[in-house]
Amino acid sequence: MTTATDDKYRLILVPHTHWDREWYFPYQRYRTRLVGFFDLLLEIFDRDPEYKHFLLDGHTILIEDYLDVRPDRRAEIERVVQDGRLAIGPWYEIPDMSLPSGEALVRNLLRGHRVAEQFGPVMKVGYIPDPFGQIAHMPAILRGFGIDRCVFWRGADDTLDTTEFIWESPDGSDVLVVHMPGGYGIGGPFPLESDEEFEERIAFIRRNLEPLAQTRTLLAMWGSDHVAPQPELPALIAELNKRLDDAEVVHGGLMQVFDEVEGQVSRDRLQRRRGEFRSGQRAHLLPGVLSARMWIKQHTFAGEQILTRWAEPLTLWSGLLRGKLGEAWNEPPRVAGPPSPHPKEPKSESGLLDRAWRLLLENQPHDSICGCSIDQTHDEMKPRFDQCEQVGEELTQHAIRRISAQGPADRVYVFNPLPGPRTDYVTVVVPKADAKVPIALVDDEGRRYQCQRVEGEDTDDRTTVGFAPEVPGFGYRAFELEHGEPAPPKAAKRRIENDTSIVEANQRDGTLTLEIKGAGVRWTGLNRLVDGGDRGDEYNYCATDPDELVRGPASKPEINVIEHGPARQTLEIKMTYRLPARLTSRRQRIARSVAVPVRVIASVSPGVPRVDIRTEVDNRAEDHRLRAHFPTGIAVNKAYGEQHFGVVERPLALPVADDSWMEQPIGTHPQKTFCDVNDGHGGLMIANRGLPEYEVLDTKNGAEIALTLFRSVGWLSRIDFPSRKGGAGPYLETPAAQLIGTNVAEYAIIPHRGGWEGGYQQAHAFATPMRARWNRRGSGILPGSGSLLDLESEGLVVTALKRPEGVERDGTTILRLYNILDTPTKGQVRLSEPSSRVQVVNMLEEPLAPANVKSGWAMLDLKPNEIVTLRFDR
Ligand SMILES: [Zn+2]
């Protein structure tokens, strides 16, 4: 290896293209160009041995997209990858980092490796060229794949004053970063014309990077969005090197950059940074993508849920049971040839899951999931979401039928995909018995749960009932129906209540009052819908000038108690907001208003310390942002948002910015299933299903949570508003991003004791409702309740419970969990089916060490936010 020992700077020039798979053109238009790009690249490699290297943008789906129409080029790609000339992987596609779940990021890298390995070595650099901010847990994820090197651009402020540094996750996992302060396109614009132009650009790169570099090796990215490879590059480099006396330009790759950097400076001499990077000081962060086209975020969440919480664990469980029961297995009547549950034939289920994951991952590239593309691009995402959910739903229903067919007959089976016993409201369709109706459900230990009819869903022979049972963790419980005379309907009051809370609606503005029984705690003004103008675009929110907010309905709301049963009570609030129809100029909202009907449904159930809310908005206004506000009355200077493998603390105060910043700071942040305000003694948590943007406002009455329900904008990118400098993409209209029509948001209020640790399990419960199914035929071999997994711990959260990737052995289970707490924790876990061997594996599912097993339990001892993957073999 040559190193820069003679004090000359070495610019490793890395030719690449940044290939957004779909963005301001839809997929097939870019793909058509991709074919031309790839043809040319392979031709250059073939023709010119001096064309040493090309970086294929860090993702492998491009190779599939190319070979789909040019299958004859497979061998050529294999050759250039194996020769080290074409760097591929580690991602499958380059996702947004904030919006997918932690598990989806893991599957993305897993699939990226799997595809790349078909061709040759995987580039072991966490290459994050474009994504809009860096997440706290990325070093831990990369380390899970044996990657300890990372390159990124956006998110750092100017306190990062070196290009090389060590980036650390909350669990202490770290990676060496070579930062791209000028982005992946620092060498552009392309193409360039002459030796002189090339020399000027190299000088520009040196001026930018040399003051920050900790070694004599510089990363000179040489490419930009969808650019073609330059055949003349080797000649330009050779010519320039003849004239340079204090530097050398080298045609190379990212791995070479890291090898040289590590040859010159040891990791412990570099500065360390911990946690996320979300500053818009030096490069666009584009935080408004968290709320652009909210339906994409909601479908992303739904797809991740159906695959990881339902289809994967339940198909695994039904396969394990099939293997255990052998001849005693009771296969339910075939509906239309569901895939085989036999453990020797899991390939059809695994193949379907694999296809469903591909559809979901195709929707997670940063320009796709962020909602910052043209309407056509996002229209094409809808069928992918739908098909992913269809496969997940079918596999889930088949598995539920099969598992319940092994238990007692004529029962309602309720499944809980979360750890620990849990009580929650669930509905189920059951047969009618004569003229009588179900009045309760009774489990095999004699516990009786009163149920209530769900209005409007009856057929001639079936009725839908709801009840709130307790169900074991990662398991099921079966219930017998008790029929009788229905209780006479109670007179509906103006309020709803359960064992812990009373909820009322304000007669004037439709906000909620929540009182905790016996605690003397009362919150008012909750769920106030606040609407403001938005003069920004898909990438950035920008308030109008002045910021004209609509903080209540135009007339008195209509409030009704629409359910008042023993299992659930529900309040309905119908309101009409009058909102300015759109912007009048690009600065202010127009005086003319439109009526926007809003329906809020708030529900409580016994044994469930939450208020579940569903808000339906028939949006008829443009250029605005609608949020639900929750004044907490708690004076704090920081708040919490759940992230991929832990909870991140963020200050309420914005950083001090001046006009030199690329973006003005904004208080909206990304979250997973909850955000929280607490003072250590108690607090208020807001959980959600697929609403990733929140802000905590610092008001004179304490911290106030604002949850974004949706944001309506009409432009992909504009340059005429003050919260961002310059464009973030082409100046194109996007009428569908106005979200005219029905928008539904689901979220929950969770009052809790202590810190956020006192509420997060309810947030996870809200995010993951239970499922119930009536089952007529059952063999009765399994008991009236059962679990796939026992987990005893404080703070351990499961993200994956599935068959191994590629299914190489029957009866093998992969379990991934992490410690959500900010403190170390211990725990123990076991499968209900016996395991002959338990191993700790990496995220590629390769063995690392035997697990510490005592009396059949795998013992766990995890650092804060540490992620562990286990493999159980039967
Ligand atoms: Zn991009």
Boltz pocket constraint, residues with backbone or C-beta under 6 A from the ligand:
constraints:
  - pocket:
      binder: B
      contacts: [[A, 18], [A, 19], [A, 20], [A, 130], [A, 366], [A, 367]]
      max_distance: 6.0
